[in-house]
């Protein structure tokens, strides 16, 4: 749909945005600029786009790169384009300088090449020439050109006699003549100079000083308002007039009464599972239509805390602005300035009141608080134009279909139907001596427990019903659900409607316009998840004894910590005797989506599931459907013919059952699994050890060819050793004839390991990211008054980063501990400033800890180590291998020693400070009142904290 309008471009050299994010964002909300171009943003990767712009803009940034410019501060350019405009970034035109090139398709008749550029002071002539020559490499057709930016050239006067200037001015003149560009900016700064230039060949384009700056004006750089006539194609519109149930305003009392009085006898007489499910939904939808109001969902460009009066003021301001642009009357400009000033004050007050309300209701409504924080971290909107393999699509309907095309492409094709699958699976071998698993009737208490475990969410699945209705009315819905579950088991048939999933695209990283940079998140119907949770409990009880003890993913009692504890203990023990450990890190290609259904069913048969159960799981896996939901549009259904169902309760368990037989391929090496993350490792003393490791790799590759394919380009080798380089045994390992890449450091389950096992790289990485997030907290808490709320932000967003997996990498060098503690030290000084309006560097760190009732990070790490030991000894951490390495101290003579664990011998500091040795040493130093056997977990933590403090 093309709209004739006056396109408004806002330009300003903002001289830094990091300290102005809140005011900047509020000013953006109150205006409706189509394009915003900024120079000297001074931004870096720690500042999120969502801190600066609300949904509705596609944001393109080029922050200053120290490697390219040699400068770490200043600079940077940004362009934000309305979602209604079709835009493409032209990377091929961007050189090493600070410039952004975009292609804007405003209509079939007008396409613009837009460039926003910043030249630092005293830039050499060669930098300008390189920039001017870039456009020569682009084959212009009918595109118009618009170049904005700070050229840092003192050009003055109305006629811009560039030929009289220096060599740079002459090059600028030649550039303008080559492309028939006009220099249109007649707005001078306070010194009568023009540093910010507007070069264009667009007819009718006007440039004026903007009277509504987004940030305070720098005297050298007045903001510019650039306007020209255009017909903009709104390529992000969607017909979204469908009515949606508003469950937040439902009459729950009436709903409960109607459910209570419902007669389920007709449903209980149905023996066909699909008919029974249809009957259930017919009854529920009838009740919901009587108790839940409907509303037409609209995508307002204003935030929810805007009231009607404020929206009316903003609209009136826009009308006055258009009048002024048309007539240029001074009295209209005065009206515009008056209403603009009033709106800025009203917006700031409304936002303050909104934040105050959210802050005061944190305990009763934490979701609202975190929604507000997440709005500043994540941009939800997508670009108007999306791309897949070079093909462009626009419009919500076309984009959803393209997402569906991409998401469906990862699955493998299955040649067999459901009936053929389970019959073929029954012909596969069964584990010798395994008891047969049958599935009896589901009990009422099982259904009740499963319903009560639901999270009371208001989001709906493909059936349109939120989980909290099933949870709140659990005792009323047990009867129909129990009947459906039992006839499903009796008929070995999973209901078709419960095999449908709604898929939402979630951005990962990279360019937001690339569909491949999104991953699917599936949402299933609530009754399906309830049924799956019951099946999960039954199935897990049967197979848990057969799952490899080396599998630590999706297994209750095992975790990332247990996986890495085993790994680090093996490595430190080897390095303690100056040994070498070679590790192969593997990577599967779309592991969860590529699982072959016949192979999975054969694996279930191997574990002794009865034929009716195999048939039920075959029905569960077969004929599943998915559709993509985006911006009110729905794609066509597609059918995943491989993989385990994403977003399901059964999916993770089915996956670890499927991948479990990979362990039979590893004969010579140690290995650990976390779901699909497999690493195999071996102590290397000679070439023969390397040969044995290679033999295991060959067997793994053979397994992958018929099960799950490795992404060999992402598989890698790493060596841990403290030997000198000449004493290392180096062998090239390969998979499928492809040599594996060797790394000096690698991130394993969120922890960065280096060759020396020092964790220095990890400490630096988490401190860097924590300081970045700490900066976000400082910027986003301008209107927060309650220091407890700010502490919550810190604990959730920063401290959690500093403590993730700390049992593994707990530093024993003071410089690393101090590095981590400095993050909290900086936060406490900021917190002191928020509390007392005074920043201090004088108050000692221990006093700040006491003042705000926060423990030091070192103390918290020591408590975490002892809690891990408590869980290991108490069986909460289900790992017999680790438990066997703890030796209880049995004195030969009557001794006063109260050591519970025997210290393990270590030759080096590295081994002496390995996680298990630190656990033993810390526990042996505890007072006698700390009893690891009789204390509850809460008592144990309290006693440990008191003894450490």
Buried (B, 14 or more C-beta within 10 A) or exposed (E): EBEEEBBBBBBBBBBBBBEBBBBBBBBBBBBBBBBBBBBBBBBBEBBBBBBBBBBBBBBBBBBBBEEEBEEEEBBBBBBBBBBBBBBBBBEEBBBEBBBBBBBBBBBEEBBBBBBBBBBBEEBEEEBBBBBBEBBEEBEEEEBBBBBBBBBBBBBBEEEBEBEEBEEBBBBBBEBBEEBEBEBBBBBBBEEEBBBBBBBBBBEEBEBBBBEBBBBEBBEBBBBBBBBBEBBBBBBBBBEBEEEBBEBEEBEBEEBBBBBEEBEBEEBBEBEEBBEBBBBBBEBBBEBBEEBBEEEEEEEEBBBEBBEEEBEEBBEEBBEBBBBBBEEEEEEBBEBBBEBBEEBBEBBBEBBBEBBBEBBEEBEEEEEBBBEBBEBBBEBEBBBBBBBBEEEBBBBBBBBBBBBBBBBBEBBBEBEBEBEBBBBBBBEBEBEEEBEEBBBEEBEEEBBBBBBEEBEEEEEBBBBBBBBBBBBBBBEBBBBBBBBBBBBBBBBBBBBBBBBBBBBBBEBEEEBBBBBEBBEBEBBBBBBBBBBBBBBBEBBBEBBEEEBBBBBBBBBEEBBBBBBBBBBBBBBBBBBBEEBBBBBBBBBBBBBBBBBBBBBBBBBBBBBBBBBBBBBBBBBBBBBBBBBBBBBBBBBEBBBBBBBBBBBBBBBBBBBBBBBBBBBEBBEBBBBBBBBBBBBBBBBBEEEEBBEBBBBBBEBBBEBBEEBBBBEBEEBBBBBBBBEEEEEEBEBEBBBBEEEBBEBEBBEBBEBBBBBBBBBBBBBEBBBEBBBBBBBBBBBBBBBBBBBEBBBBBBEBBBBEBBBBBBBBBBBEBEEBBEBBBBBBBBBBBBBBEBBEEEEEEEEEBEEBBEBBEBBBBBBBBBBBBBBBBBBBBEEEBBBEEBEEBBEEBEEEEEEEEEBBBBEBEBEBEBBBBBBBBBBBBBBBEBEEEBEBEEBEEEEBBEBBBEBBE
